[in-house]
Amino acid sequence: MKKVLNKIFSRILIVGCLIALQAAWFLVFMYRLTDYSMIANLILKLISVAAVIQLVSTDMNSDSKLAWTVPILLFPLLGGLMYLLFYQRKPTKGLRTKLEAAADRVRPLVPSGHEILNRTAKENKIAAGQMRYLQQIAGYVPFEDTEAEYFPSGEAGFPTMLEELRKAEHFIFLEYFIIREGEMWGKVHEILKEKAEAGLDVRVIYDDVGSLTYLPFAYREQMEQEGIRCEAFNRFVPFLSVVMNHRDHRKILVIDGHTGFSGGINLGDEYINVTSEYGYWKDNVILLRGEGVWGLTVMFLSMWNGIRPTDEHFEQYLPHTYHPEPFTGKGVVQPYSDSPLDDENVGENVYLNMIHGAQESLEILNPYVVLDDQLVTALCLAAKRGVDVRLIIPAVSDHKIIGWVAESYFPHLMRQGVKIYCYQPGFLHAKVFFCDGKLATVGTVNLDYRSLYHHFECGILLYDTPCLAQIKADIEDTYRHSTALTLDTIKHGTMIRLVQKLLRIFAPLI
C-alpha cells in the first residue's frame, strides 16, 4: 500500500498533472479565442511574422533556425507564439547575474598559465593553440605538476573514488547531473554523512531535472538535516517554459583541494554496472592529483556561490592549503567548462579545434551523435585530407529517437571517409576525443544540441601526460568489442529513411 501511495503522490506524477492542466488551460483559451476569430487570427499571424524576423536576426546556428522555421510555417497561427514563449537560449537573468558574479570573485586566484603556454608552443603548436583558446577566450588555464589517471569504466574508477573520499580531512565538493538512490550513491552517501558528522565541509550539487525521478521529494532538505550542505540546480518548476532546458550536466568531485574526479559517470547503479537495462554500460572516470585540481574547484565554487553565496574567501580551497608538499606529474592538464550564459560554445569549439588540428588520426567515443553543420563539415574535411577519423557509438541507445537521428548522419559521413564503429556489449556513455596520440579531452560533452548549446558541461584537456596511454589502451579495447559499420548494414527502407530525415529537421529541439 505504501508503494502505491508513493507512486500516486510521487513528484513526477504531480509535476505531470500540473503541466497537463496548464496545457488544457491553453487549449481552452485558444478555443475561446475563436469567438473573436478574425482579430485573433490577425494577431497570431503578426506574432508569427515577428517570430520569423527575430529568428532570422539571431546568431543561432542554421540548424536551429530551420527547426523553428518549419513549425512556424506549418502552423502560422500558433507556431510564432510557441517560439516566442518557449525559445530561450540563455538562463534567466537572475541566475546569469549570480553565476557571473561568483565566477568574477574566484577568478583573481587563477594563475596566468603563460609560461606553460609558451613551453607547449615550442613542442606542439596544435596543443598550444587549443590551450590558448581555452585560456584567452574561455578563461581556463593550463596546469603542470598534476598526475592524471584514466579509468576505462565506472566500476574500475569507483573503488578509487571511495578510497579518496574516506581519506578526506577538510572538505568534499560534489556536483553531478544525476544522483540516483541505490548501491553506488548509498556508499558515497554514507561516507558523506560520516565526514559531515566529523565536522568536514561537505557540499553537494545535483541537477533537479536529471535526478527528478530518482530522488524523493525534499531530498535537499534531508541532506541538510544530515549536515551535508546541498543544492538542487535550477529547481524544476511545473510551468511550460524552456528555462528548464538549462541543466547542470557536469560531473565534478573535489577532495581537500588536491584530488579531483570527473569523466562520464553519474552517481547511479548503471554507471558501475550493478544494474543496467541497456547491456554493459561503458563509461569512464578521470582522476587528477595536484595543481590542476584547482580548475575543477573553481568550477564548483563558481556554481555553488552562484546558487548560494556562502564563501567570502577562497584561499583555503587551493591545492597546497592541505598539501604543502610539492606535486609531481608530467605533461599538461587543462580543466574547462561550458556554459549557456555566454555566446561562446566552448565544448563544441574544443571539439572543432581538435578535428581541424588532427594531422594523422582522430578517435572519438560518444553516445549521442546529433551533429550541426559545422561538425559534419569538419569531420568530412579531416577525412578528406587524409586523417584517419574514427567514431565509436553505442549499439544500444537509451534514447531511441536520438539513435534514429544519429543514424541519419552516417551514410554521408561514411561516404566522405569517416569510419564508424558500433560498440556491441551495450551502451557506450563515454565522451572522449583522442588526437594524433598526443592530445585528448575527456569529459561530459555529448555531440548533441543539448550538450553543445543548452547545458553546463565540463571537460579536461590532456597533453603529453602518461594517462594518454591509458586512454589509447581503452580505445583499442573498445574496438575489439565493436563492429565496423558499412553502408549496407545501415541501409533502410524508404519509410524509415523518411522518418529519419523528418526527425533530423527537429534535432535541435529534441
Salt bridges, closest charged atoms under 4 A:
ASP104 OD1 - ARG107 NH1 2.41
GLU144 OE1 - ARG119 NH2 2.47
GLU163 OE2 - LYS167 NZ 3.57
GLU164 OE2 - LYS167 NZ 3.45
GLU164 OE2 - ARG289 NH2 2.54
GLU169 OE1 - HIS170 NE2 3.89
GLU175 OE2 - ARG250 NE 2.88
GLU183 OE2 - LYS187 NZ 3.48
GLU190 OE2 - LYS193 NZ 2.96
ASP201 OD2 - ARG203 NH2 2.91
ASP201 OD1 - ARG229 NH2 3.00
ASP207 OD2 - ARG247 NE 2.96
ASP208 OD2 - ARG11 NH2 2.51
GLU221 OE2 - ARG220 NH1 3.50
GLU221 OE2 - ARG235 NH1 3.71
GLU224 OE2 - ARG308 NH1 2.63
GLU226 OE1 - HIS189 NE2 2.64
GLU231 OE2 - ARG220 NH2 3.20
GLU231 OE2 - ARG308 NH1 3.19
ASP248 OD1 - ARG250 NE 3.81
GLU270 OE2 - ARG180 NH1 3.28
ASP283 OD2 - HIS429 ND1 2.72
GLU291 OE2 - HIS320 NE2 2.72
ASP311 OD2 - ARG203 NH1 2.80
GLU325 OE1 - HIS323 ND1 3.51
ASP343 OD1 - LYS90 NZ 3.64
GLU363 OE1 - LYS472 NZ 3.04
ASP388 OD2 - ARG390 NE 3.07
ASP388 OD1 - LYS419 NZ 3.04
ASP398 OD2 - HIS399 NE2 3.65
GLU407 OE2 - HIS492 NE2 2.17
GLU457 OE1 - HIS249 ND1 2.73
GLU457 OE2 - HIS455 ND1 3.54
ASP464 OD2 - LYS330 NZ 2.91
ASP474 OD1 - LYS282 NZ 2.97
GLU476 OE2 - LYS472 NZ 2.94
ASP477 OD1 - ARG480 NH2 3.61
ASP477 OD2 - HIS481 ND1 3.85
ASP488 OD1 - LYS491 NZ 3.51
